[in-house]
Amino acid sequence: MGILENIFDRKDDPTSESKPDFSNVRSGGSSTAPAAPQPTDTIGSAKTYVVVEGDSLSRIAKREYGDASKWRTLYEANKDLIKDPDLIYPGQTLKVPGA
Amino acid sequence: MHSRLFGTSILALTIVAVLSAACTKSSETPGSTGTTGTSVGVRVSQIDMGRSLTADKTINDKTDSFKPTDTIYASVATENSAATATLKARWTYQDGQVVNESTQMIAPTGDARTEFHISKPDGWPTGKYKLEVFLNGSSTITRDFAVER
């Protein structure tokens, strides 16, 4: 019985390789560019804007933030709705995150 | 004859007027509401890897071969500016395991360098690894490297 136990004992089986453990990996990072403001999760009280004819993301950014170049902030916050930043439609309700 | 010529002219003018109106209506597409900003966005131009960084986030000694005790640095160069850009570094081992994944949100105002680094207190398993860098969710550049004794 002891011989059989040794045959089927897989503890010393060299062919059974365990995967490396990466659970203790540490990571970090930094950038020469300024950090972007983190998006907030206040969806319930988030400001929104309904697109009207003649609007564009840069025009809405100019109105909301005073800076037309912040159009990408609007685009990033509404990527699920806006497939093409050059095409927005009257009636779309866009989230307007804080600047 | 004059009346016929006059009638023909009126007909021609009417046709031109109708065609002009049709062209105007067909150009009024409901979705197109104007330009939204610059057409050139942020892009990843280069990735370097090494064992240490300089003060400006560039790699001090570039290499793609590391020792188990090394801290592994990746310096990602980006061009152009944006209100916000999300850079993600995904490190994977040869068996497909994700070693680490980290994200940085930056607001570049021109050329910039963003560094990611990883370390392992008990040493890296030897073998082949891969670093994949994503910009705003899209994969950009992939770099292969190895850990050797």
gemmi code that builds the backbone of each chain (N, CA, C; Angstrom):
import gemmi

chains = {
    "A": [
        ("MET", (0.847, -1.196, 0.000), (0.000, 0.000, 0.000), (0.887, 1.252, 0.000)),
        ("GLY", (2.034, 1.188, 0.739), (2.940, 2.340, 0.789), (3.521, 2.622, -0.586)),
        ("ILE", (3.790, 1.540, -1.370), (4.343, 1.736, -2.718), (3.326, 2.447, -3.601)),
        ("LEU", (2.067, 2.031, -3.487), (1.017, 2.661, -4.299), (0.865, 4.126, -3.941)),
        ("GLU", (0.971, 4.413, -2.634), (0.854, 5.813, -2.208), (1.962, 6.641, -2.839)),
        ("ASN", (3.164, 6.099, -2.892), (4.274, 6.843, -3.485), (4.078, 7.064, -4.974)),
        ("ILE", (3.467, 6.060, -5.638), (3.256, 6.195, -7.077), (2.279, 7.318, -7.377)),
        ("PHE", (1.227, 7.382, -6.585), (0.186, 8.375, -6.872), (0.366, 9.667, -6.099)),
        ("ASP", (1.446, 9.741, -5.331), (1.708, 10.977, -4.586), (2.267, 12.014, -5.544)),
        ("ARG", (1.529, 13.064, -5.785), (1.934, 14.063, -6.776), (2.718, 15.225, -6.163)),
        ("LYS", (2.992, 15.130, -4.857), (3.664, 16.259, -4.223), (5.037, 16.487, -4.834)),
        ("ASP", (5.744, 15.412, -5.181), (7.079, 15.560, -5.734), (7.091, 15.419, -7.247)),
        ("ASP", (5.932, 15.529, -7.874), (5.859, 15.385, -9.330), (6.460, 16.617, -9.996)),
        ("PRO", (7.575, 16.489, -10.697), (8.222, 17.659, -11.318), (7.445, 18.223, -12.484)),
        ("THR", (6.524, 17.455, -13.017), (5.802, 17.956, -14.194), (4.662, 18.886, -13.810)),
        ("SER", (4.251, 18.913, -12.534), (3.147, 19.785, -12.128), (3.719, 21.138, -11.707)),
        ("GLU", (3.746, 22.086, -12.651), (4.328, 23.400, -12.385), (3.254, 24.362, -11.949)),
        ("SER", (3.468, 25.036, -10.831), (2.496, 26.008, -10.373), (2.793, 27.325, -11.064)),
        ("LYS", (1.725, 28.128, -11.266), (1.888, 29.413, -11.930), (2.549, 30.384, -10.972)),
        ("PRO", (3.378, 31.295, -11.488), (4.002, 32.303, -10.629), (2.933, 33.165, -9.974)),
        ("ASP", (3.247, 33.636, -8.784), (2.324, 34.473, -8.035), (2.744, 35.938, -8.190)),
        ("PHE", (1.853, 36.744, -8.749), (2.147, 38.168, -8.951), (1.296, 39.051, -8.028)),
        ("SER", (0.756, 38.480, -6.967), (-0.144, 39.245, -6.113), (0.588, 40.317, -5.300)),
        ("ASN", (1.918, 40.179, -5.159), (2.644, 41.169, -4.348), (3.390, 42.195, -5.208)),
        ("VAL", (3.032, 42.301, -6.469), (3.682, 43.272, -7.349), (3.293, 44.683, -6.921)),
        ("ARG", (4.291, 45.552, -6.875), (4.039, 46.954, -6.556), (4.200, 47.778, -7.822)),
        ("SER", (3.385, 48.819, -7.934), (3.465, 49.641, -9.146), (3.323, 51.116, -8.800)),
        ("GLY", (3.755, 51.939, -9.714), (3.634, 53.377, -9.517), (3.836, 54.083, -10.837)),
        ("GLY", (3.741, 55.399, -10.801), (3.934, 56.156, -12.029), (3.846, 57.636, -11.771)),
        ("SER", (4.281, 58.393, -12.757), (4.202, 59.848, -12.683), (4.326, 60.390, -14.095)),
        ("SER", (4.093, 61.681, -14.225), (4.113, 62.262, -15.564), (4.640, 63.685, -15.515)),
        ("THR", (5.223, 64.122, -16.642), (5.622, 65.527, -16.750), (4.416, 66.397, -17.056)),
        ("ALA", (3.309, 65.774, -17.500), (2.085, 66.514, -17.787), (1.266, 66.659, -16.511)),
        ("PRO", (0.479, 67.719, -16.412), (-0.378, 67.868, -15.230), (-1.388, 66.735, -15.174)),
        ("ALA", (-1.790, 66.386, -13.969), (-2.814, 65.364, -13.811), (-4.164, 65.924, -14.224)),
        ("ALA", (-4.940, 65.111, -14.922), (-6.273, 65.537, -15.334), (-7.220, 65.421, -14.148)),
        ("PRO", (-8.244, 66.263, -14.069), (-9.203, 66.146, -12.970), (-9.925, 64.826, -13.059)),
        ("GLN", (-10.095, 64.156, -11.911), (-10.746, 62.868, -11.887), (-12.240, 63.047, -12.095)),
        ("PRO", (-12.887, 62.187, -12.879), (-14.338, 62.302, -13.068), (-15.078, 61.937, -11.792)),
        ("THR", (-16.182, 62.634, -11.515), (-16.966, 62.354, -10.316), (-18.076, 61.383, -10.656)),
        ("ASP", (-18.594, 60.699, -9.629), (-19.645, 59.720, -9.860), (-21.005, 60.234, -9.462)),
        ("THR", (-21.138, 61.560, -9.336), (-22.427, 62.118, -8.905), (-23.369, 62.185, -10.090)),
        ("ILE", (-23.770, 61.010, -10.566), (-24.610, 60.965, -11.764), (-25.968, 61.561, -11.475)),
        ("GLY", (-26.455, 61.301, -10.249), (-27.793, 61.773, -9.934), (-27.909, 63.280, -9.974)),
        ("SER", (-26.871, 63.981, -9.513), (-26.968, 65.435, -9.479), (-26.093, 66.060, -10.548)),
        ("ALA", (-25.651, 65.262, -11.551), (-24.764, 65.778, -12.579), (-25.517, 66.773, -13.460)),
        ("LYS", (-24.774, 67.782, -13.886), (-25.367, 68.774, -14.767), (-25.478, 68.166, -16.166)),
        ("THR", (-26.537, 68.503, -16.849), (-26.721, 67.998, -18.207), (-27.076, 69.146, -19.122)),
        ("TYR", (-26.945, 68.887, -20.404), (-27.287, 69.902, -21.408), (-27.945, 69.202, -22.579)),
        ("VAL", (-29.047, 69.763, -23.064), (-29.742, 69.186, -24.211), (-29.310, 69.919, -25.475)),
        ("VAL", (-28.792, 69.140, -26.416), (-28.280, 69.702, -27.664), (-29.416, 70.298, -28.490)),
        ("VAL", (-29.186, 71.485, -29.033), (-30.155, 72.103, -29.949), (-29.462, 72.276, -31.302)),
        ("GLU", (-30.242, 72.530, -32.310), (-29.687, 72.672, -33.660), (-28.688, 73.822, -33.690)),
        ("GLY", (-27.570, 73.568, -34.359), (-26.528, 74.577, -34.462), (-25.432, 74.412, -33.419)),
        ("ASP", (-25.654, 73.526, -32.429), (-24.645, 73.295, -31.396), (-23.484, 72.478, -31.930)),
        ("SER", (-22.341, 72.610, -31.282), (-21.200, 71.741, -31.501), (-20.550, 71.570, -30.125)),
        ("LEU", (-19.716, 70.564, -29.983), (-19.093, 70.327, -28.683), (-18.239, 71.519, -28.258)),
        ("SER", (-17.571, 72.144, -29.214), (-16.726, 73.286, -28.862), (-17.592, 74.474, -28.441)),
        ("ARG", (-18.755, 74.629, -29.084), (-19.645, 75.730, -28.725), (-20.233, 75.505, -27.323)),
        ("ILE", (-20.583, 74.258, -27.028), (-21.124, 73.942, -25.703), (-20.040, 74.123, -24.640)),
        ("ALA", (-18.803, 73.720, -24.970), (-17.700, 73.877, -24.021), (-17.440, 75.355, -23.748)),
        ("LYS", (-17.544, 76.160, -24.774), (-17.346, 77.606, -24.618), (-18.392, 78.175, -23.669)),
        ("ARG", (-19.648, 77.686, -23.821), (-20.751, 78.178, -23.003), (-20.616, 77.700, -21.559)),
        ("GLU", (-20.236, 76.412, -21.380), (-20.214, 75.817, -20.051), (-18.927, 76.125, -19.285)),
        ("TYR", (-17.808, 76.121, -19.988), (-16.518, 76.287, -19.315), (-15.813, 77.592, -19.653)),
        ("GLY", (-16.382, 78.329, -20.617), (-15.701, 79.536, -21.043), (-14.482, 79.245, -21.895)),
        ("ASP", (-14.334, 77.991, -22.351), (-13.154, 77.606, -23.112), (-13.553, 76.542, -24.119)),
        ("ALA", (-13.555, 76.910, -25.390), (-13.979, 75.987, -26.436), (-13.058, 74.775, -26.549)),
        ("SER", (-11.807, 74.912, -26.147), (-10.861, 73.800, -26.284), (-11.157, 72.680, -25.288)),
        ("LYS", (-12.068, 72.899, -24.364), (-12.436, 71.847, -23.412), (-13.528, 70.927, -23.974)),
        ("TRP", (-13.712, 70.960, -25.296), (-14.734, 70.118, -25.912), (-14.472, 68.645, -25.655)),
        ("ARG", (-13.182, 68.285, -25.503), (-12.872, 66.870, -25.306), (-13.343, 66.373, -23.939)),
        ("THR", (-13.407, 67.295, -22.968), (-13.941, 66.911, -21.659), (-15.387, 66.436, -21.812)),
        ("LEU", (-16.155, 67.147, -22.625), (-17.541, 66.744, -22.892), (-17.584, 65.420, -23.652)),
        ("TYR", (-16.690, 65.281, -24.610), (-16.671, 64.061, -25.420), (-16.334, 62.832, -24.575)),
        ("GLU", (-15.300, 62.990, -23.717), (-14.889, 61.867, -22.869), (-16.011, 61.461, -21.910)),
        ("ALA", (-16.768, 62.436, -21.426), (-17.844, 62.146, -20.465), (-19.069, 61.540, -21.136)),
        ("ASN", (-19.153, 61.641, -22.457), (-20.339, 61.164, -23.166), (-19.987, 60.207, -24.297)),
        ("LYS", (-18.895, 59.486, -24.116), (-18.442, 58.566, -25.176), (-19.454, 57.477, -25.479)),
        ("ASP", (-20.279, 57.147, -24.484), (-21.267, 56.101, -24.736), (-22.381, 56.610, -25.636)),
        ("LEU", (-22.503, 57.932, -25.730), (-23.564, 58.543, -26.522), (-23.039, 59.106, -27.842)),
        ("ILE", (-21.840, 59.626, -27.805), (-21.273, 60.282, -28.979), (-20.234, 59.377, -29.609)),
        ("LYS", (-20.527, 58.890, -30.816), (-19.589, 58.032, -31.532), (-18.560, 58.866, -32.283)),
        ("ASP", (-19.001, 59.985, -32.801), (-18.134, 60.859, -33.581), (-18.213, 62.245, -32.980)),
        ("PRO", (-17.106, 62.809, -32.473), (-17.172, 64.122, -31.830), (-17.604, 65.241, -32.768)),
        ("ASP", (-17.573, 64.987, -34.066), (-18.016, 65.997, -35.024), (-19.505, 65.892, -35.330)),
        ("LEU", (-20.164, 64.912, -34.717), (-21.580, 64.715, -35.002), (-22.355, 64.587, -33.709)),
        ("ILE", (-23.094, 65.623, -33.348), (-24.035, 65.543, -32.242), (-25.402, 65.961, -32.778)),
        ("TYR", (-26.430, 65.444, -32.157), (-27.782, 65.615, -32.712), (-28.667, 66.398, -31.762)),
        ("PRO", (-29.517, 67.250, -32.302), (-30.489, 67.953, -31.452), (-31.307, 66.958, -30.639)),
        ("GLY", (-31.470, 67.259, -29.352), (-32.230, 66.373, -28.486), (-31.363, 65.484, -27.617)),
        ("GLN", (-30.092, 65.317, -27.977), (-29.211, 64.504, -27.144), (-28.983, 65.197, -25.816)),
        ("THR", (-29.025, 64.416, -24.739), (-28.757, 64.971, -23.413), (-27.333, 64.597, -23.028)),
        ("LEU", (-26.491, 65.593, -22.930), (-25.086, 65.371, -22.632), (-24.784, 65.652, -21.164)),
        ("LYS", (-23.932, 64.803, -20.586), (-23.475, 65.081, -19.222), (-22.429, 66.184, -19.313)),
        ("VAL", (-22.481, 67.096, -18.363), (-21.524, 68.196, -18.330), (-20.730, 68.081, -17.038)),
        ("PRO", (-19.559, 67.439, -17.106), (-18.778, 67.281, -15.872), (-18.160, 68.599, -15.460)),
        ("GLY", (-17.696, 68.672, -14.233), (-17.037, 69.874, -13.769), (-15.765, 70.106, -14.559)),
        ("ALA", (-15.386, 71.339, -14.767), (-14.207, 71.668, -15.571), (-12.912, 71.308, -14.851)),
    ],
    "B": [
        ("MET", (-42.219, 84.347, -81.443), (-40.857, 83.881, -81.195), (-40.316, 84.433, -79.882)),
        ("HIS", (-40.598, 85.745, -79.706), (-40.147, 86.362, -78.463), (-40.851, 85.724, -77.270)),
        ("SER", (-42.133, 85.463, -77.450), (-42.868, 84.876, -76.329), (-42.336, 83.474, -76.028)),
        ("ARG", (-41.984, 82.747, -77.083), (-41.443, 81.412, -76.857), (-40.105, 81.492, -76.120)),
        ("LEU", (-39.273, 82.427, -76.528), (-37.957, 82.588, -75.875), (-38.142, 82.993, -74.426)),
        ("PHE", (-39.113, 83.912, -74.230), (-39.402, 84.375, -72.866), (-39.875, 83.192, -72.003)),
        ("GLY", (-40.766, 82.389, -72.619), (-41.289, 81.239, -71.886), (-40.186, 80.240, -71.537)),
        ("THR", (-39.302, 80.033, -72.474), (-38.190, 79.114, -72.242), (-37.287, 79.627, -71.126)),
        ("SER", (-37.055, 80.935, -71.135), (-36.206, 81.531, -70.099), (-36.843, 81.369, -68.728)),
        ("ILE", (-38.159, 81.615, -68.671), (-38.864, 81.473, -67.393), (-38.761, 80.028, -66.911)),
        ("LEU", (-38.915, 79.098, -67.842), (-38.840, 77.677, -67.473), (-37.444, 77.337, -66.956)),
        ("ALA", (-36.433, 77.856, -67.635), (-35.044, 77.580, -67.221), (-34.781, 78.148, -65.841)),
        ("LEU", (-35.235, 79.365, -65.624), (-35.034, 79.995, -64.321), (-35.767, 79.216, -63.223)),
        ("THR", (-36.941, 78.733, -63.558), (-37.712, 77.956, -62.577), (-36.989, 76.686, -62.200)),
        ("ILE", (-36.429, 76.016, -63.232), (-35.691, 74.780, -62.990), (-34.487, 75.052, -62.108)),
        ("VAL", (-33.764, 76.131, -62.413), (-32.583, 76.487, -61.616), (-32.983, 76.758, -60.174)),
        ("ALA", (-34.082, 77.482, -59.998), (-34.543, 77.829, -58.654), (-34.907, 76.573, -57.864)),
        ("VAL", (-35.603, 75.650, -58.540), (-36.015, 74.409, -57.873), (-34.792, 73.595, -57.473)),
        ("LEU", (-33.820, 73.493, -58.377), (-32.608, 72.716, -58.091), (-31.832, 73.336, -56.931)),
        ("SER", (-31.768, 74.650, -56.872), (-31.047, 75.332, -55.792), (-31.685, 75.031, -54.455)),
        ("ALA", (-33.011, 75.098, -54.398), (-33.736, 74.804, -53.159), (-33.487, 73.374, -52.724)),
        ("ALA", (-33.487, 72.465, -53.665), (-33.266, 71.042, -53.339), (-31.861, 70.839, -52.788)),
        ("CYS", (-30.878, 71.501, -53.394), (-29.491, 71.371, -52.917), (-29.384, 71.890, -51.503)),
        ("THR", (-30.050, 72.995, -51.186), (-29.979, 73.569, -49.838), (-30.564, 72.596, -48.830)),
        ("LYS", (-31.753, 72.031, -49.183), (-32.403, 71.108, -48.250), (-31.541, 69.870, -48.029)),
        ("SER", (-30.936, 69.354, -49.090), (-30.173, 68.121, -48.910), (-28.902, 68.362, -48.124)),
        ("SER", (-28.433, 69.622, -48.042), (-27.208, 69.875, -47.285), (-27.506, 70.081, -45.807)),
        ("GLU", (-28.777, 70.214, -45.448), (-29.114, 70.441, -44.044), (-29.254, 69.096, -43.344)),
        ("THR", (-28.133, 68.521, -43.024), (-28.166, 67.219, -42.338), (-28.407, 67.465, -40.864)),
        ("PRO", (-29.285, 66.733, -40.244), (-29.650, 67.009, -38.862), (-28.518, 66.756, -37.879)),
        ("GLY", (-27.596, 65.892, -38.220), (-26.593, 65.546, -37.231), (-25.385, 66.438, -37.246)),
        ("SER", (-25.095, 67.008, -38.366), (-23.864, 67.781, -38.491), (-24.068, 69.154, -37.877)),
        ("THR", (-23.378, 69.415, -36.802), (-23.607, 70.687, -36.118), (-22.341, 71.504, -36.021)),
        ("GLY", (-21.336, 71.190, -36.769), (-20.159, 72.063, -36.787), (-18.919, 71.373, -36.256)),
        ("THR", (-17.844, 72.086, -36.293), (-16.561, 71.519, -35.848), (-16.517, 71.486, -34.333)),
        ("THR", (-15.760, 70.588, -33.805), (-15.703, 70.400, -32.365), (-14.322, 70.648, -31.796)),
        ("GLY", (-13.358, 70.914, -32.593), (-12.031, 71.150, -32.025), (-10.945, 70.749, -33.000)),
        ("THR", (-9.749, 70.700, -32.526), (-8.612, 70.372, -33.382), (-8.695, 68.926, -33.833)),
        ("SER", (-8.266, 68.632, -35.053), (-8.349, 67.288, -35.572), (-7.166, 66.439, -35.111)),
        ("VAL", (-6.099, 67.072, -34.588), (-4.936, 66.304, -34.162), (-5.033, 66.111, -32.666)),
        ("GLY", (-5.137, 64.866, -32.181), (-5.241, 64.601, -30.764), (-3.941, 64.066, -30.223)),
        ("VAL", (-3.963, 63.702, -28.929), (-2.777, 63.153, -28.288), (-2.455, 61.802, -28.910)),
        ("ARG", (-1.173, 61.523, -29.071), (-0.790, 60.210, -29.558), (0.477, 59.753, -28.862)),
        ("VAL", (0.610, 58.455, -28.711), (1.814, 57.878, -28.120), (2.847, 57.740, -29.223)),
        ("SER", (4.008, 58.339, -29.009), (5.028, 58.325, -30.054), (6.143, 57.321, -29.780)),
        ("GLN", (6.393, 57.008, -28.505), (7.528, 56.143, -28.208), (7.402, 55.549, -26.816)),
        ("ILE", (7.940, 54.345, -26.641), (8.020, 53.736, -25.311), (9.428, 53.201, -25.127)),
        ("ASP", (10.058, 53.598, -24.054), (11.385, 53.085, -23.713), (11.295, 52.352, -22.387)),
        ("MET", (12.170, 51.366, -22.195), (12.181, 50.615, -20.941), (13.588, 50.560, -20.391)),
        ("GLY", (13.687, 50.492, -19.075), (15.003, 50.426, -18.460), (14.900, 50.263, -16.965)),
        ("ARG", (16.048, 50.402, -16.286), (16.117, 50.139, -14.850), (16.024, 51.403, -13.999)),
        ("SER", (16.148, 52.559, -14.617), (16.059, 53.796, -13.835), (15.632, 54.948, -14.728)),
        ("LEU", (15.230, 56.042, -14.052), (14.725, 57.208, -14.771), (15.601, 58.430, -14.513)),
        ("THR", (15.545, 59.369, -15.461), (16.147, 60.678, -15.214), (15.072, 61.576, -14.624)),
        ("ALA", (15.457, 62.795, -14.324), (14.511, 63.730, -13.705), (13.341, 64.078, -14.625)),
        ("ASP", (13.561, 64.005, -15.937), (12.484, 64.354, -16.868), (11.733, 63.133, -17.367)),
        ("LYS", (11.782, 62.043, -16.583), (11.003, 60.836, -16.850), (11.470, 60.055, -18.084)),
        ("THR", (12.676, 60.313, -18.556), (13.219, 59.484, -19.639), (14.046, 58.360, -19.012)),
        ("ILE", (14.285, 57.318, -19.788), (15.006, 56.159, -19.282), (16.512, 56.428, -19.255)),
        ("ASN", (17.113, 56.098, -18.134), (18.535, 56.325, -17.955), (19.367, 55.322, -18.755)),
        ("ASP", (19.039, 54.068, -18.643), (19.787, 53.027, -19.345), (18.787, 52.069, -19.992)),
        ("LYS", (18.550, 52.283, -21.273), (17.532, 51.500, -21.972), (17.935, 50.039, -22.086)),
        ("THR", (16.985, 49.178, -21.836), (17.223, 47.750, -21.978), (15.890, 47.017, -22.067)),
        ("ASP", (15.914, 45.814, -22.615), (14.709, 44.981, -22.614), (15.011, 43.652, -21.925)),
        ("SER", (16.086, 43.647, -21.123), (16.456, 42.460, -20.367), (16.723, 42.872, -18.922)),
        ("PHE", (16.026, 42.250, -18.002), (16.085, 42.676, -16.608), (16.471, 41.510, -15.711)),
        ("LYS", (16.924, 41.872, -14.509), (17.242, 40.873, -13.490), (16.046, 40.712, -12.577)),
        ("PRO", (15.946, 39.600, -11.885), (14.783, 39.371, -11.008), (14.601, 40.439, -9.937)),
        ("THR", (15.680, 41.098, -9.520), (15.569, 42.092, -8.447), (15.341, 43.503, -8.963)),
        ("ASP", (15.278, 43.692, -10.268), (15.125, 45.038, -10.843), (13.742, 45.604, -10.640)),
        ("THR", (13.679, 46.935, -10.515), (12.423, 47.661, -10.719), (12.391, 47.992, -12.203)),
        ("ILE", (11.298, 47.672, -12.843), (11.196, 47.823, -14.300), (10.435, 49.103, -14.616)),
        ("TYR", (11.071, 49.975, -15.375), (10.474, 51.263, -15.731), (10.114, 51.290, -17.215)),
        ("ALA", (8.993, 51.960, -17.487), (8.594, 52.230, -18.868), (8.289, 53.711, -18.986)),
        ("SER", (8.902, 54.358, -19.959), (8.680, 55.778, -20.177), (7.910, 55.936, -21.483)),
        ("VAL", (6.719, 56.525, -21.369), (5.833, 56.678, -22.522), (5.846, 58.128, -22.982)),
        ("ALA", (6.268, 58.343, -24.220), (6.287, 59.701, -24.776), (4.991, 59.961, -25.528)),
        ("THR", (4.350, 61.099, -25.235), (3.144, 61.492, -25.960), (3.372, 62.847, -26.613)),
        ("GLU", (2.627, 63.058, -27.713), (2.696, 64.334, -28.428), (1.326, 64.976, -28.445)),
        ("ASN", (1.296, 66.279, -28.587), (0.087, 67.096, -28.698), (-0.606, 67.275, -27.345)),
        ("SER", (-1.598, 68.156, -27.347), (-2.253, 68.493, -26.087), (-3.698, 68.019, -26.086)),
        ("ALA", (-4.246, 67.918, -24.888), (-5.638, 67.492, -24.728), (-6.107, 67.905, -23.341)),
        ("ALA", (-7.409, 68.107, -23.199), (-7.961, 68.444, -21.893), (-7.762, 67.281, -20.934)),
        ("THR", (-7.873, 66.082, -21.462), (-7.637, 64.886, -20.650), (-7.261, 63.725, -21.560)),
        ("ALA", (-6.355, 62.905, -21.067), (-5.942, 61.704, -21.809), (-5.658, 60.614, -20.781)),
        ("THR", (-6.143, 59.420, -21.045), (-5.954, 58.313, -20.111), (-4.934, 57.334, -20.669)),
        ("LEU", (-3.850, 57.171, -19.942), (-2.821, 56.207, -20.322), (-2.894, 55.012, -19.378)),
        ("LYS", (-2.881, 53.812, -19.949), (-2.914, 52.605, -19.129), (-1.778, 51.685, -19.549)),
        ("ALA", (-1.093, 51.128, -18.555), (-0.019, 50.173, -18.823), (-0.450, 48.808, -18.310)),
        ("ARG", (-0.444, 47.829, -19.190), (-0.781, 46.461, -18.811), (0.442, 45.581, -19.027)),
        ("TRP", (0.893, 44.981, -17.928), (2.070, 44.113, -17.969), (1.592, 42.658, -17.871)),
        ("THR", (2.054, 41.807, -18.771), (1.625, 40.401, -18.743), (2.824, 39.473, -18.808)),
        ("TYR", (2.645, 38.277, -18.217), (3.692, 37.264, -18.212), (3.460, 36.310, -19.381)),
        ("GLN", (4.437, 35.510, -19.674), (4.389, 34.624, -20.837), (3.238, 33.623, -20.792)),
        ("ASP", (2.738, 33.327, -19.566), (1.624, 32.390, -19.476), (0.266, 33.078, -19.588)),
        ("GLY", (0.294, 34.382, -19.875), (-0.956, 35.114, -20.050), (-1.445, 35.831, -18.810)),
        ("GLN", (-0.830, 35.582, -17.660), (-1.252, 36.260, -16.438), (-0.999, 37.761, -16.553)),
        ("VAL", (-1.947, 38.539, -16.067), (-1.734, 39.985, -15.998), (-0.937, 40.268, -14.731)),
        ("VAL", (0.263, 40.729, -14.907), (1.153, 41.002, -13.780), (0.685, 42.243, -13.029)),
        ("ASN", (0.330, 43.274, -13.773), (-0.123, 44.520, -13.177), (-0.777, 45.372, -14.239)),
        ("GLU", (-1.665, 46.214, -13.791), (-2.310, 47.157, -14.702), (-2.519, 48.453, -13.937)),
        ("SER", (-2.057, 49.559, -14.485), (-2.242, 50.837, -13.800), (-2.558, 51.924, -14.811)),
        ("THR", (-3.254, 52.955, -14.322), (-3.759, 54.018, -15.197), (-3.349, 55.380, -14.675)),
        ("GLN", (-3.071, 56.268, -15.603), (-2.821, 57.670, -15.232), (-3.639, 58.554, -16.161)),
        ("MET", (-4.293, 59.530, -15.563), (-5.047, 60.508, -16.353), (-4.264, 61.804, -16.357)),
        ("ILE", (-3.901, 62.240, -17.549), (-3.075, 63.439, -17.666), (-3.779, 64.482, -18.521)),
        ("ALA", (-3.294, 65.712, -18.405), (-3.812, 66.821, -19.209), (-2.614, 67.473, -19.903)),
        ("PRO", (-2.082, 66.818, -20.937), (-0.866, 67.322, -21.567), (-1.094, 68.617, -22.319)),
        ("THR", (-0.139, 69.516, -22.215), (-0.197, 70.788, -22.943), (0.812, 70.814, -24.074)),
        ("GLY", (1.385, 69.678, -24.387), (2.372, 69.543, -25.453), (3.039, 68.191, -25.276)),
        ("ASP", (4.271, 68.070, -25.776), (5.008, 66.814, -25.611), (5.168, 66.506, -24.121)),
        ("ALA", (4.985, 65.251, -23.750), (5.067, 64.870, -22.338), (5.640, 63.464, -22.212)),
        ("ARG", (6.099, 63.177, -21.015), (6.623, 61.845, -20.705), (5.888, 61.336, -19.474)),
        ("THR", (5.359, 60.135, -19.572), (4.669, 59.513, -18.450), (5.345, 58.181, -18.162)),
        ("GLU", (5.696, 57.965, -16.901), (6.394, 56.728, -16.571), (5.526, 55.814, -15.716)),
        ("PHE", (5.690, 54.525, -15.966), (5.075, 53.482, -15.162), (6.206, 52.574, -14.677)),
        ("HIS", (6.093, 52.071, -13.460), (7.122, 51.149, -12.987), (6.511, 50.074, -12.108)),
        ("ILE", (7.156, 48.916, -12.107), (6.709, 47.782, -11.309), (7.910, 47.144, -10.617)),
        ("SER", (7.644, 46.586, -9.435), (8.691, 45.880, -8.702), (8.064, 44.711, -7.958)),
        ("LYS", (8.893, 43.743, -7.596), (8.391, 42.548, -6.901), (9.344, 42.211, -5.774)),
        ("PRO", (8.888, 42.296, -4.521), (9.791, 42.120, -3.378), (10.551, 40.795, -3.397)),
        ("ASP", (9.904, 39.725, -3.837), (10.575, 38.424, -3.808), (11.188, 38.074, -5.170)),
        ("GLY", (11.290, 39.052, -6.051), (11.982, 38.839, -7.324), (11.060, 38.377, -8.441)),
        ("TRP", (11.367, 38.819, -9.655), (10.568, 38.442, -10.813), (10.887, 37.022, -11.260)),
        ("PRO", (9.847, 36.258, -11.565), (10.100, 34.960, -12.197), (10.788, 35.183, -13.542)),
        ("THR", (11.752, 34.347, -13.871), (12.416, 34.504, -15.166), (11.453, 34.134, -16.275)),
        ("GLY", (11.681, 34.723, -17.426), (10.817, 34.406, -18.565), (10.541, 35.642, -19.390)),
        ("LYS", (9.555, 35.508, -20.269), (9.214, 36.606, -21.186), (7.979, 37.339, -20.690)),
        ("TYR", (8.012, 38.640, -20.856), (6.922, 39.504, -20.440), (6.547, 40.417, -21.601)),
        ("LYS", (5.395, 41.051, -21.423), (4.964, 42.015, -22.429), (4.347, 43.225, -21.739)),
        ("LEU", (4.640, 44.399, -22.283), (4.001, 45.632, -21.820), (3.150, 46.169, -22.959)),
        ("GLU", (1.881, 46.454, -22.656), (0.989, 47.050, -23.653), (0.478, 48.364, -23.095)),
        ("VAL", (0.594, 49.419, -23.866), (0.157, 50.741, -23.429), (-1.100, 51.138, -24.195)),
        ("PHE", (-2.100, 51.589, -23.444), (-3.362, 52.024, -24.023), (-3.511, 53.534, -23.858)),
        ("LEU", (-4.050, 54.164, -24.878), (-4.367, 55.582, -24.813), (-5.871, 55.735, -25.018)),
        ("ASN", (-6.557, 56.256, -24.003), (-8.011, 56.423, -24.078), (-8.708, 55.114, -24.478)),
        ("GLY", (-8.209, 54.007, -23.950), (-8.833, 52.713, -24.181), (-8.358, 51.967, -25.401)),
        ("SER", (-7.587, 52.610, -26.251), (-7.118, 51.944, -27.472), (-5.655, 51.551, -27.329)),
        ("SER", (-5.344, 50.330, -27.750), (-3.967, 49.851, -27.667), (-3.080, 50.633, -28.625)),
        ("THR", (-1.912, 51.016, -28.134), (-0.992, 51.788, -28.976), (0.244, 50.955, -29.303)),
        ("ILE", (1.209, 50.957, -28.401), (2.465, 50.262, -28.635), (2.632, 49.107, -27.643)),
        ("THR", (3.212, 48.012, -28.120), (3.499, 46.864, -27.269), (4.999, 46.635, -27.258)),
        ("ARG", (5.555, 46.360, -26.076), (6.972, 46.073, -25.981), (7.183, 44.742, -25.278)),
        ("ASP", (8.038, 43.922, -25.834), (8.409, 42.660, -25.207), (9.693, 42.848, -24.416)),
        ("PHE", (9.778, 42.190, -23.268), (11.014, 42.220, -22.504), (11.157, 40.893, -21.764)),
        ("ALA", (12.327, 40.690, -21.162), (12.578, 39.415, -20.515), (13.235, 39.633, -19.156)),
        ("VAL", (13.046, 38.681, -18.284), (13.750, 38.654, -16.999), (14.649, 37.424, -17.003)),
        ("GLU", (15.933, 37.660, -16.779), (16.910, 36.575, -16.824), (17.817, 36.647, -15.603)),
        ("ARG", (18.324, 35.513, -15.184), (19.210, 35.494, -13.999), (20.603, 35.973, -14.390)),
    ],
}
model = gemmi.Model(1)
for chain_id, residues in chains.items():
    chain = gemmi.Chain(chain_id)
    for i, (resn, *xyz) in enumerate(residues, 1):
        res = gemmi.Residue()
        res.name, res.seqid = resn, gemmi.SeqId(i, " ")
        for name, pos in zip(("N", "CA", "C"), xyz):
            atom = gemmi.Atom()
            atom.name, atom.element = name, gemmi.Element(name[0])
            atom.pos, atom.b_iso = gemmi.Position(*pos), 0.0
            res.add_atom(atom)
        chain.add_residue(res)
    model.add_chain(chain)
structure = gemmi.Structure()
structure.add_model(model)
structure.setup_entities()
